[in-house]
Amino acid sequence: MHAPTADSGDRDDYLVSRPRAWFAFAMTFALMLFDYIDRQVIVSLFPHLKLAWSLSDKQLGALVSIISVVVAVGSLPVALLADRVSRVKSICVMAGIWSLSTIACMFTRNYGQMFAARAMIGVGETGYGSVGAALIASLFPKRLRSMLLGAFFAAAALGSVLGVMLGGVIAARWGWRAAFGAVGVPGLVLALLYLWVPDYKTVALTSSSDPAGKQPSARQFFGHVAAILTQSRTVWWTCLGAALQLIVVSTVWAWLPSFFNRFHGLDPHAAAKQAALIVLCSALGNFVWGFIVDRLAARRPRNKLFVIATLCTVTLAVFLVAFAGVTDARLQLPLIALGGFLMTCSAGPAASIVLDVIHPGVRATGAAVLAVFQNLFGLAVGPFVGGAISDAWGLHVALTVMPAFGLAAAGCFLLAVRHYETELHRVASVQMQVARPAGPATASTSRASA
């Protein structure tokens, strides 16, 4: 099977003007940044919470995992609503909810209240990654998707870095409660500014040959959506592979501050800064691997899957050496940093692969399927299972064992290879238009293919 080319009539252009497309990317990136600042700020506060409320590692891990569970449960309905109504307005509401919930964490007085407030952050974040990714994928040319989505998801890593660092610095000076308030307010401002971001018109799910004016029943509509989402084997194998690799990522992100605190004797503030450097390497890897994958797949799209499968396997090898074979901190830290750089290899390319083969009429919903897998079977698993293993056998064992999920991820990406290029052709001719903006900016009427 040959890859689609420009000669096949498959246009590859911006949906809106370049300045407006890049403004949309900048705003979506900024909100993703604060999404993960709010989500991960608690990681550097683990030592404080453990001391204040006598919590186990499993309980601490649950404060991270609960957000991913809630996001997974709500992603599909929220994204489907955004697909059929407005992506921009939906994002404004989401950002407002998660920011207010983060601020509420500073007023909690026990573990139960903190757990509930963290769950509400998940309610706000439900659907954001999938809706934001769909918006970026639709406004920009396909040739840039892996790179831009890699950069978009790099905001998650950068936000995690800032969350860990800010949490440690603010807690050291003003106490751990102040950290939640300090990171929650900026998201409210960005939520209002997001109304100026351009959106694209809702795309009909039925063909143009359907009788004019005929509206499908609710049952027909949801049946059609389900058929679109379930017919792609590429989507399902890619979603599973992305989730398994995120088990590795979420475990490392959640437990590195505690690892440096317990095994290298660093105080919580210093441990947070050390862990932030590793997460920064992850952010760089997000962008770099997205860029490299786009270049290697320019002539043969299936190369995306081969490359990330290889990188997932290499990540496992690096972490095994780092945690099981090296004890000298001077050697261990560079190896962990290399593993951090490698482990986010699949974030941008996986989203790009899913969005490539999903009908544009349910693009956010298709991305939500990926988000469900990533959050429920990836981000939620790592911190909690890693904490449980740590309680039973020690944190060092947990960080040694958990990267093995990357090998299973590689297998899933290789299984997706057989179907990817065939499914690309199914949506190659679908046309899209820019919608009237939610804010006062004016829209162009440019068109682009899916």
PEUR-V301920 format. One record per helix or strand. SS is the DSSP state (A for helix, B for strand). FROM is the first residue (numbers start at 1). TO is the last residue. Records with the same first field share a line. If there is no record, write none. Layout:
BEGIN
SS = FROM-TO / FROM-TO
END
This chain:
BEGIN
A = 6-8 / 18-53 / 57-84 / 87-107 / 111-125 / 128-139 / 142-174 / 176-196 / 218-230 / 233-263 / 268-296 / 303-325 / 329-343 / 346-357 / 360-393 / 395-427
B = 200-200 / 431-434 / 447-449
END
